[in-house]
Amino acid sequence: MLAYAISDTTNLDFHNLEASIQRIASKASMIVYRDKNNPNYKENSKLFLQTAKKYPFEKILLHSNIDLSAKLKADGVHLTSLQIECIPIAKEKGLFVVASTHALNEAIKAQKLGADMVTLSPIYDSPNKGKPIGLKKLKEVILNLKIPVIALGGILTEEQIQECQNAGAKWFASIRYFA
């Protein structure tokens, strides 16, 4: 099962950035820098990319900022579910695109607009993310898409990772798993 690390202040410490990214790289194939409310996001993105590029991640992404992702030469961008319509803009800039989705119709729309992958969440209970959609919905979305579906939301244990894999997911994403 391939792992996608979604960073936040619980798993990425800019005072010890190298150690944080090295720890995450030991478990993850792909990483995104996500820090929604940081006034230093642009500066931190540059440091994050410079440091992450030292490690063998398949893809290194920035969260939600298409222009910054292109300018800093990130591999791609992770768009929110409210940014699905922006997928073609990101693709025009040559970016790999992961789009956040929460239902089959959103995932299908993201695929049609050119997303390379989608996250589907929340699979399990996750703080402030609403009612979990569960493994049955995960399987349904996987069966209806041609692009990879990344299971996301409340994934903390190896048992949960295995359950997602048993539902057909080849990828999982998490914040707290990488803390």
N, C-alpha and C positions, 0 to 999 in steps of 0.2 A: 504494500500500500504506500503510495507516494504522499508526502506530507507538505503542506503549504502553511508556512508560519505567517500569521497576521500579527504585526508588532503593535504594541502599545506600551505605556509606561510601566506595566507590570513585568514585561519580559525584555525590554530594551532600555538599557541605562546609558545615556549619552556621556556620563562621567566615566564609564567603563565600557565604551562601545565595542572595542575589539573583542573583549571577553564575552560580551552579550551575543554578538554575532557568531563568534566561534562556537558557543554553546548551542545556539539555534541551528547552525550549519551541521552539527553532528546528528541532528534529527530531521532536518527539512530539506526538500529538494527545491523549494521555491519560497520566496519571502516578499512581503510587501511592507513598506514603511507607512504606517497609519498613525497619525497623531492629530486628530481633528481640530483641537483647540490651541495648538502651540503657535504662538506668534513668531517663533523662529523656524517654522516648518521648512521654508525654502533653504535656509542655511543648513539645517539639520539634514535635509534630503541630500544635499551635496556630500556631507560627511558620511551619511549612511551608505550612499552608493559607492563612494570611494572605498569604504571599509568592506562592504559586502562583496564587492568585485574580487576581493582576495580569496574568496571561498568558492567552492564548486557548485553554486546554485544553478539550476537549469534556467531560471528566470528571476530577475530582481525588478520589482515593481514599486511604483509610488501610488498612493491612494488618491483617487478622484481628480487630480490635477493633470489634465491632458497636456497642456502647454509646458508645464514644468517637467513632466516626464520626458517629453520630446527634447526640450532644451538641454536637460542634464544627461540625455542619452541613457535613460533607464530602458530596460528591455520592454517594459510595458506599463500599463496603468490598470488599476482595479477600480472600476466604476461602481457607484452605488446604484440601487434599484431605481432611484430618481433620475439617473443619468443614462439610462438604457438608450434613449434616443441619440445620445452623443457617440455611440459606438462607431458609426461611419467616420466621424471626425477623427477619432483616435486611430482608426485603421488607415486613413489618408496620411497620417503623420508617421506611418510605419510601426505603430506600437502593437505589441501583443496585448490583447484585451481579456480581462476577467471581469464579468459582470455579476453583481449580487442579485439574486432572485429569491423569491419566497413562494412561488407557485408555478405550476406547469405553464400557464399562459405567458408569464414573464420570461421564463426560460426559453420557450419557443420563440418569442419575439427577439430576445437577445441573440439567439442562434441565427435567425433570419437577417438581423442587422450586421452580422459578421463577428460576433464574439468568438474568441478562441476557446474559452471555457466559461462556465458559470458556477458560482457557488449557490447552493440551495440551503436555506436555513429558516428557522432553527430546527435541527433534527431532534436534539434533546433540549431539556430545560436550560436556558441561558439567561443570565441577568438582563432585565429590561428588553427582552426580545420577543415577548408574547408567548402564546401557547406553542409548544413544540409540534412540528408537523409530522414527525415520526418516520420510521423506516419504510413503511408502506408507500408513503408519498415519494420518498427518495427513490425507491425502486421504479415507481410509475414515471417519474421525470427521466430517469436514466434510460428507460425503455423507449421513450419518445424523442430523445435527442441523439444527434450524431456526434456532437462535441462532448468532451468530458464534463461531467457534473461532479463538483467538489462538495462533499458532505461537510456542513459547517453548523456549529451551534451546540455548545455544551459538551463537546467531545474532549474528555479528560483522561480516559483510561484505555488500556490496550483492548479490553473487552468491547468497549464502544466502537473502537476502530475496526475490530473484527466484525461486529454486527453491521457496520456500514459497508464493509467489504462483502459480506455475505448478501447484502441487498444489491450488490452490483457496482458499488463505487470503487474506483481505482485510486481516487484522491480523497483526502480529508484535510480540512483546515481548522485551525484553532488559534486562540490567543493563549488561554490558560494552560494548555498542554505544554507550551514552550516556556512557561514562566520558571 
